[in-house]
Amino acid sequence: MRFELISGQEQPHALLKREFARGRVSHAYLFLGPNQVGKTATAVALAQLLNCEKIEADSVEPCDTCDACIRIRENRHLDVQFVRPRMYAERKSGGSTERGWGGADLPPLAPEYIDDSIISIETVRHFLSMASHKPVAGRHRVYVFCEAEKMNIQAQNCLLKTLEEPIPNSSIILIAQHAGELLPTIVSRCQSVRFGLVAEEVIRDLLLQRTPLDGERAALIASMSGGRPGWAFRAAENTEIVALREGVFDFVVAVYNGNHAEALGLAERACEFAETLWRAEKIRSEREEEDLNDASSRSRIQRSSQAAFLEILAEWYRDILLGRDGSSEVAVTNVQALEWIQEAAGKYSPSELIHYIEQIHRARHYILSNANGHLVFEALFLNLTRKSKTRR
């Protein structure tokens, strides 16, 4: 993956290239920024650059075609490892406690305790034990911790020891949305590299260049992407994603109509719809589908899907709020419904729309705090439809 193919992140790329050219690649980086904007792709490009077999003199781009570059891109290189969170669960039976990691290793019955996907101290110890050795297939070992904020405290403390005593010819890359959930001592020992959202027009042009989409479809997906090229390309591959996201509009209309009697039914439908949408956006293969079908994954899927659904629902009310100000389609995410948005905007006051958005964000917080998602959805739709009925 050449840096030049990861558009919209020129500033962080320039920093990494400059350090490579000077021979000052850091022993630890912290890539910070929203999901699906190119942080992981940049980690791949940097790992390739450090191990490329055909790199030219004074070049700061990997070839992406040599054996080392291909193996890194396909996650088969012995010196480049990607560490991802895994589900942890435990179930107490009599005086003993059963523990398990990941799909097949989890206890067969519904566990009493589930810690949503984490990176454990055992995982960190395993990879750091390999990092202590010299590279075996390339010049530089690279360990990429995806969703690094999901390391538990024990794992972070274990990693901290390595950060304090850097290993030669080795780099650790932590990828996270925010630094707040990482220990300050870890953040201070890493070089922070910040990634931002990508401009809508840049994503649209990328889709036109790299996919068979026409201009109208590319513009729609770009507007829906929220500045995330990774999501945009995923939506371009799977047409169901856009259709499902547009389906959230049905819930907005139902709330707008203010049918309080249907609120509980809306909550039931929203829970089911949220999971369907989440699976369409996240699952790429039958193997991934199988890994997520064990009973212990249900809690994580439900929370993640419901939280994602509420983010999209809040986007709709943000669009209506923008519609009150006469904003053009440039500012609105759901441009395909611009006419309806502008019409509905005249029926709401700014305070009502802000109240709706606050209610949705509060519901999302409850769900991510392990509240019963179905009950949270029921309370939310009861409140929203009650407010709409009063308005009407």
Secondary structure as UniProt FT lines:
FT   HELIX           3..5
FT   TURN            7..8
FT   HELIX           10..21
FT   TURN            22..23
FT   STRAND          28..32
FT   TURN            35..36
FT   HELIX           39..51
FT   TURN            57..58
FT   HELIX           67..73
FT   TURN            74..75
FT   TURN            78..79
FT   STRAND          80..83
FT   STRAND          86..93
FT   TURN            94..95
FT   STRAND          96..101
FT   HELIX           102..105
FT   STRAND          113..119
FT   HELIX           121..131
FT   STRAND          141..145
FT   TURN            146..147
FT   HELIX           148..150
FT   HELIX           153..164
FT   TURN            168..169
FT   STRAND          170..176
FT   TURN            180..181
FT   HELIX           184..188
FT   STRAND          191..194
FT   HELIX           200..210
FT   HELIX           215..224
FT   TURN            225..227
FT   HELIX           229..237
FT   HELIX           239..257
FT   HELIX           260..262
FT   HELIX           263..282
FT   HELIX           286..291
FT   HELIX           295..297
FT   HELIX           298..324
FT   TURN            325..326
FT   TURN            329..331
FT   HELIX           335..337
FT   HELIX           338..345
FT   TURN            346..347
FT   HELIX           350..368
FT   TURN            369..370
FT   HELIX           373..391
//
